[in-house]
Amino acid sequence: MASTAEHDAMRRALAIARNGPRGVNPQVGAVLLSPDGRVLAEGWHRGAGTPHAEVDALSKASPSDVRGATAVVTLEPCNHTGRTGPCSEALIAAGVARVVYSISDPGARSSGGGERLRDAGVEVESGLLAHEAEELLDTWLTVQRLGRPHVTVKWAQSLDGRAAAADGTSRWITGPVARDDVHRRRAASDAIVAGIGTVLADDPALTARATDGGLLAHQPVPVVLGAREVPGAAVVRRHPRPFLQYRGDDLRAILQDLGSRGVQRVFVEGGPAVAASFVREGLADELLVYVAPMLLGGDMLALRDIGVPTIAQARRLVVSSVDTLGDDLLIVATPARAEAAAAGLRSAASQALQEGEG
């Protein structure tokens, strides 16, 4: 059973992990504790080719102090040699007596560190603050477990579930605070997806913008789904990054291709039909629903058919948070699917994506 000191150390490890960059490698933090619970050192992973969090922490502590110490790590210590050596072996060589980590490494090549540590006589405990670690590493875990980018599906709606008025007008359903939140989330994504119908009807810029209208530093790659041609005068053609267009309807193949281009986080924001297609295919890892306090009525639903013929087949969700943004609400939810099933869905693509680890 993890001690109070270990709980505190894990919270600190999760906090410092965020210092590391998002990318091919996970954000990982580590804290070393003496047998009486004192913090000896801490470290985090600063990106591909740099020391992993455990090794970073070990380098800052006296070797004599480390012998018999406890390592508290947000992710199972790796058990493979990439650009750096296995963290499990580094911990064993340092004489660490106990290792506590949040979640197991799902990588086909990098997993097994916990078992290696146990084989060497190190006491191992897993699962400490696992939910918090899953939230921190949601994108990376999706890539590793499913071999495709993490997908967030967003829509804005009235209180009665409409995305537009009866005449089709839909601009500014939500207020400025909610819109600023959307742009911040766009900027945190690698790609933003819209259907060709939305591009033709609304002519969206698909950029991430500041409150003053200026472009934010990071811009997601604009992606258009659908066979019809993007007009020459479309605003998306003036996006800072060239848009990609996929004319087929195989969403899994599209996500695989985006992953091969280095895209790890996809933001779907392009109309009720596109949103429904990702939900229907089970490809929505996170849902963002912005709800405005208005009633519109009519047939302009915010979400089209998702293949639910009866209440028994409803897509169940787990609500992560409900926040007030100005006059609007933001509901963040995830599909209520078994984590074990997701963890088992490793693919050859996930192994290819791991080639850049270390």
Summary of the structure (lengths in Angstrom):
residues: 358
radius of gyration: 22.6
end to end distance: 30.8
largest distance: 74.0
contacts: 1190
relative contact order: 0.13
helix: 32%
strand: 23%
